[in-house]
């Protein structure tokens, strides 16, 4: 049984049928953390093979264009959303304030490490629609990955911004590496009463670097730990609906289940390259922040380009296009599809985790449809702000 209920959405399709578009504004490439899965692996990955893709190593570390040029570009779009990004965007608070002063939008978002949230004046902070905070679970897990004391600083700052009036969505954005107990860490973030998170998302630390692929360890962890725990989490998610009449905002489940309920296929779910784009510090436009510096995927710039020229600019290719779950997965990650840094075997290993996640959700579909028929939950409970920097497919 499929449902086709339309919900009024905050961002509307414009009169000329142009879809609402999302723009990452990379404010700086600098960050004040040295996370094991980012800084640490970057140091180990020098000399990686990008399959003859041309890489631009001369991108400025901070914005070198004037905000009026950004304003002129953004205002060509009838319904844009800006996502502040880095590095760590809050190292450029003055630039955030300048952009928000000069470009009047309904929706701003930010993806941050959370260490400087208390430094934003409430009049800017409370205009943000969504804050995505990088946190990997409990204190031990987060501090092991991101540095001692990180967890406590994040939690203190989130409490402060709630006290200062922030009422928007706060998403815990987890990086899940080999060895992570995903079930334990997601439940920790959901059920610790001190946590101000309204929703959870996670992304696998997979295929971003070339030299971190250990076939044996990845296969063992995903088959014995990660995928079985995903099944457990799906069952827990459905049980929570039944008991409490609430659909927890666990984004990897929410997005796929909405598509299953509505019997609707999906494009690349993060939006990269077709509805969501990144503006580098030099004003050059790329499909997403991870593809910064990839000259073969430079799509224009804020001076000469029109947002409507970017729609459907680039998409995934094989093997995704002929995969049996492509209509639900959408291709997972454009960067991974293009680079295949883990080669074919590693690429398929990650795909297998997606297949198992989708299978677990499909298996729960009849039960969720029954809960909807009984009025315990509604299909509207599965709707969410799409392209909000949650990739959906981990």
ABEGO torsion letter per residue (X at the ends): XBBBBBBBBABBBBAAGBBBBBBBBBABABBABBBAABAAAAAAABGBBAGGBBBBAABBABBABBAAAAAAAAAABABBBBBBBOEBAAAAAAAAAAAAAABBBABBBBBBAGAAAAABBAAAAAABABBBBBBAEBAAAAAAAAEBGAAAAAAAAAAAAAAAGBABBBBBBBBBBBGBBAAAAAAAAAABAABABABBBBBBBBGABAAABBAAAAAAAAAAAAAAAAAAAAAAAAAAAAAAGBBBBBAAAAAAAAAAAAGBBBBBAAGBGAABBBBBAAGBBBABAAABGBAAABAEBAAABBAAAABGABBBBOAAAABAAAAAAGGGBAAAAAAGAAEAAAAAAAAAAAAAAAAAAAAAAAAAAAAAAAGABBAAAABBBBGAGBAGBX
